[in-house]
Amino acid sequence: MLILLPPSETKREGGDAARLDLARLRFSSLTATRRRLVRELRAISRDEDASLKALKISARQRSEVLRNRTVTTSPTMPAIDRYTGVVFDALDSATLSAEARSFAAGHVVIQSALLGPIGAMDPIPAYRLSHDSKLPGVHLAKTWAPLVPQEIAATNDLVLDFRSEAYVALSPLPRGGNSWFLRVVTESDDGSVRALNHFNKKAKGLLTRALLMHARDLATVDEVFTVAVQAGHRMEFGDPGEIRLFTSGV
């Protein structure tokens, strides 16, 4: 089983591990591509105004440019601990058991715009690059779209795609077979069902946590449903290749 998560714009500072070593990241065949993107990110970071424009951030976020300038020399920490925001706050990696963290190392992949798919325990620095950022001479979707699906497919695992639509667009995966996209929905009093935007992040984080705490490899979606129900979640099949996770939206 492979749980594919989106990254987060916000990231925790610091780290106890050595600087970024691209060779240590999961999916080593992507090292050359990662090296090129890191090089371009560092190059544009020397021009603050160009960086703010490329990253689509305001002058109040100048510290993000400094992060990028030092991306190859700053300390690292496991990716699952580096990212913050709603998904990762709900996942709450710091309180996972040792067994759950060990399980995450082999079964959680985070889709980074800068580094592509990385393992949950891969050591990474703080950086700023989003799915819609613009690096000179680099088209992120054209860079990652041909590479990521084949890397994920090569695992031959059940794939649970919990990414946001934006990161799905960055590296689309086929739906159906062993690959399932998770759509978070809510049900109104009249029985109508609608997809959620903001609140879907918390639901994804909580479901990921439940699967990690279960710490057992799952081979089918039906097994995922069983674990989800035991953790208090409601799930059902949706459109072809999709599963629905119901939440109250609060």
C-alpha positions as CSV (number, residue, x, y, z in Angstrom):
1,M,0.0,0.0,0.0
2,L,1.2,3.5,-0.9
3,I,-0.5,6.6,0.6
4,L,0.2,9.6,-1.6
5,L,-0.1,13.0,0.2
6,P,0.1,16.6,-1.0
7,P,2.9,18.8,0.4
8,S,2.2,22.0,2.3
9,E,3.1,25.6,1.7
10,T,4.1,25.9,5.3
11,K,7.1,24.1,6.8
12,R,8.7,23.7,10.2
13,E,12.0,25.5,10.7
14,G,15.3,23.9,11.7
15,G,16.2,20.3,11.8
16,D,18.6,17.9,13.5
17,A,20.0,16.1,10.4
18,A,22.7,17.1,8.0
19,R,22.1,19.1,4.8
20,L,20.1,17.8,1.8
21,D,21.5,14.7,0.2
22,L,19.5,14.0,-3.0
23,A,20.9,10.5,-3.2
24,R,19.2,9.6,0.0
25,L,15.7,10.4,-1.2
26,R,13.3,7.7,-2.3
27,F,12.9,7.0,-6.1
28,S,16.6,7.5,-6.8
29,S,16.1,7.6,-10.5
30,L,14.7,11.1,-10.1
31,T,18.0,12.4,-8.6
32,A,19.2,14.2,-11.8
33,T,15.8,16.0,-12.2
34,R,15.8,17.0,-8.5
35,R,19.3,18.3,-8.9
36,R,18.3,20.5,-11.8
37,L,15.3,22.0,-10.1
38,V,17.3,22.7,-6.9
39,R,19.9,24.4,-9.0
40,E,17.3,26.6,-10.7
41,L,15.6,27.4,-7.4
42,R,18.9,28.5,-5.8
43,A,19.8,30.6,-8.9
44,I,16.6,32.6,-8.9
45,S,16.8,33.0,-5.1
46,R,19.7,35.4,-5.7
47,D,17.2,37.9,-7.2
48,E,14.7,38.7,-4.5
49,D,12.2,40.5,-6.7
50,A,12.3,37.7,-9.3
51,S,11.9,35.1,-6.6
52,L,8.8,36.9,-5.1
53,K,7.2,36.9,-8.5
54,A,8.1,33.3,-9.3
55,L,6.9,32.0,-6.0
56,K,3.8,34.2,-6.1
57,I,4.4,35.6,-2.6
58,S,4.4,39.0,-1.1
59,A,7.4,41.1,0.2
60,R,6.3,40.2,3.7
61,Q,7.4,36.6,2.9
62,R,11.0,37.5,2.0
63,S,12.2,34.8,4.5
64,E,11.0,32.2,2.0
65,V,13.6,33.5,-0.5
66,L,16.3,33.0,2.1
67,R,15.1,29.5,2.7
68,N,15.6,28.8,-1.0
69,R,19.0,30.4,-1.1
70,T,20.2,28.0,1.6
71,V,18.3,25.0,0.5
72,T,21.4,22.9,0.0
73,T,23.1,23.9,3.2
74,S,20.4,24.2,5.8
75,P,19.6,21.3,8.2
76,T,17.0,18.6,7.3
77,M,14.3,16.6,9.1
78,P,12.0,13.9,7.9
79,A,9.5,15.1,5.4
80,I,6.5,14.0,7.5
81,D,7.7,16.3,10.3
82,R,8.8,19.2,8.0
83,Y,5.4,19.9,6.5
84,T,2.8,21.7,8.6
85,G,-0.7,22.9,7.7
86,V,-4.1,21.2,8.0
87,V,-3.3,17.8,6.6
88,F,-0.1,17.4,8.6
89,D,-1.5,18.9,11.8
90,A,-4.3,16.3,11.7
91,L,-1.8,13.5,10.9
92,D,0.2,14.8,13.9
93,S,3.4,12.9,13.1
94,A,5.1,13.8,16.4
95,T,2.6,11.7,18.4
96,L,2.7,8.6,16.1
97,S,4.1,5.5,17.7
98,A,7.5,4.2,16.7
99,E,5.7,1.4,14.8
100,A,3.5,3.8,12.9
101,R,6.5,6.0,12.0
102,S,8.4,3.0,10.7
103,F,5.3,2.0,8.7
104,A,5.1,5.5,7.3
105,A,8.7,5.2,6.0
106,G,7.7,2.5,3.6
107,H,4.1,3.4,2.8
108,V,3.7,7.2,2.7
109,V,4.9,9.3,-0.2
110,I,4.6,13.1,-0.4
111,Q,4.4,14.9,-3.7
112,S,6.8,17.8,-3.7
113,A,6.9,20.4,-6.5
114,L,10.7,20.7,-6.0
115,L,11.7,17.1,-5.3
116,G,8.9,15.1,-6.8
117,P,7.7,12.1,-4.8
118,I,9.6,11.6,-1.6
119,G,9.3,9.2,1.3
120,A,7.8,10.2,4.6
121,M,11.1,9.8,6.4
122,D,13.3,11.3,3.7
123,P,15.4,14.1,5.2
124,I,14.5,17.4,3.5
125,P,15.2,21.1,4.3
126,A,12.7,23.9,4.5
127,Y,12.0,25.4,1.1
128,R,9.3,27.3,-0.9
129,L,8.1,26.0,-4.3
130,S,4.5,25.3,-5.1
131,H,2.7,23.5,-7.9
132,D,2.1,26.9,-9.7
133,S,5.5,28.5,-9.1
134,K,7.5,29.6,-12.1
135,L,11.2,28.7,-12.4
136,P,13.0,30.1,-15.4
137,G,13.1,27.5,-18.2
138,V,11.2,24.9,-16.1
139,H,7.6,23.8,-16.5
140,L,6.9,21.8,-13.4
141,A,4.0,19.8,-14.8
142,K,6.0,18.9,-18.0
143,T,8.9,18.0,-15.7
144,W,7.1,15.7,-13.3
145,A,4.1,14.3,-15.3
146,P,6.2,11.9,-17.4
147,L,8.2,10.7,-14.5
148,V,6.0,10.3,-11.4
149,P,3.4,7.8,-12.7
150,Q,6.0,5.3,-13.8
151,E,7.8,5.5,-10.4
152,I,4.6,5.0,-8.5
153,A,3.4,2.2,-10.8
154,A,6.8,0.4,-10.4
155,T,6.0,-0.2,-6.7
156,N,3.1,-2.6,-7.8
157,D,1.3,-1.5,-4.6
158,L,-2.3,-0.4,-3.9
159,V,-2.1,3.4,-4.3
160,L,-4.3,5.7,-2.3
161,D,-4.1,9.1,-3.9
162,F,-4.9,11.7,-1.2
163,R,-3.3,14.6,-3.1
164,S,-5.1,17.8,-3.8
165,E,-6.4,18.4,-7.3
166,A,-3.5,20.8,-8.0
167,Y,-0.9,18.2,-7.3
168,V,-2.9,15.6,-9.2
169,A,-2.6,17.9,-12.2
170,L,1.1,18.2,-11.6
171,S,1.6,14.4,-11.9
172,P,-1.7,12.7,-13.0
173,L,-2.1,9.0,-12.1
174,P,-4.5,6.6,-13.9
175,R,-7.5,5.8,-11.7
176,G,-8.8,2.3,-11.3
177,G,-7.1,-1.0,-10.9
178,N,-4.7,-0.5,-8.0
179,S,-4.9,3.3,-8.0
180,W,-7.7,5.1,-6.2
181,F,-8.3,8.8,-5.7
182,L,-9.8,10.0,-2.5
183,R,-12.5,12.6,-2.6
184,V,-13.7,14.1,0.7
185,V,-17.5,14.9,0.7
186,T,-20.2,15.9,3.0
187,E,-23.9,14.9,3.0
188,S,-26.7,17.4,3.4
189,D,-29.9,16.8,5.3
190,D,-31.7,16.2,2.0
191,G,-29.2,13.4,1.1
192,S,-27.3,15.4,-1.5
193,V,-23.5,14.9,-1.5
194,R,-21.0,17.6,-2.3
195,A,-17.2,17.8,-2.4
196,L,-15.4,19.9,0.2
197,N,-12.4,22.2,-0.2
198,H,-10.8,23.4,3.0
199,F,-12.2,20.8,5.3
200,N,-11.1,17.9,3.1
201,K,-7.5,18.4,4.3
202,K,-8.2,17.6,7.9
203,A,-10.2,14.5,6.9
204,K,-7.3,13.3,4.8
205,G,-4.8,13.8,7.6
206,L,-7.0,11.9,10.1
207,L,-7.5,9.0,7.7
208,T,-3.8,8.8,7.0
209,R,-3.1,8.8,10.8
210,A,-5.6,5.9,11.2
211,L,-3.9,3.9,8.5
212,L,-0.5,4.5,10.0
213,M,-1.6,3.6,13.5
214,H,-3.0,0.4,12.1
215,A,0.5,-0.2,10.7
216,R,-0.4,-3.2,8.4
217,D,0.0,-3.4,4.7
218,L,-3.3,-3.5,2.9
219,A,-3.8,-5.0,-0.5
220,T,-7.4,-4.0,-1.4
221,V,-9.7,-1.0,-1.0
222,D,-12.1,-3.1,1.0
223,E,-9.4,-3.6,3.6
224,V,-8.9,0.2,3.7
225,F,-12.6,0.6,4.2
226,T,-12.5,-1.8,7.2
227,V,-9.7,0.1,8.9
228,A,-11.4,3.4,8.2
229,V,-14.7,2.3,9.7
230,Q,-12.9,0.9,12.8
231,A,-11.4,4.4,13.2
232,G,-14.8,6.1,13.0
233,H,-14.8,7.1,9.3
234,R,-17.5,6.6,6.7
235,M,-16.3,5.6,3.2
236,E,-18.0,4.4,0.0
237,F,-17.2,4.0,-3.6
238,G,-17.7,7.0,-5.9
239,D,-17.0,7.5,-9.6
240,P,-14.8,4.9,-11.3
241,G,-11.3,4.9,-9.6
242,E,-12.6,7.1,-6.7
243,I,-13.5,6.5,-3.1
244,R,-15.5,8.9,-1.0
245,L,-14.6,9.9,2.6
246,F,-17.5,11.5,4.4
247,T,-17.0,14.3,6.9
248,S,-19.2,16.8,8.6
249,G,-17.2,19.7,7.2
250,V,-16.2,21.0,10.6
